Amino acid sequence: MVPLNPCSVMASNKTTSAKMASLASRVLNDPDSSGIARRLAATALAQAKPKKRG
């Protein structure tokens, strides 16, 4: 496991775009995605703005 950099653990005000969140969702739903791709996709979705429900 890669040691965590204390600077990378701090909160950020950056968010993932809707287009990137959509791509991340497709990666997570693809059974052939690699483990690292899934981890990166999960991180991107965690930083995405929540969709407003009607």
RACOR-V760310 format. One line per field, one symbol per residue. burial: 1 if it has 24 or more other C-alpha atoms within 12 Angstrom, else 0. A space follows every 50 residues. Layout:
burial = ???
//
This chain:
burial = 00000000000000000000100110110000000000001101100100 0000
//
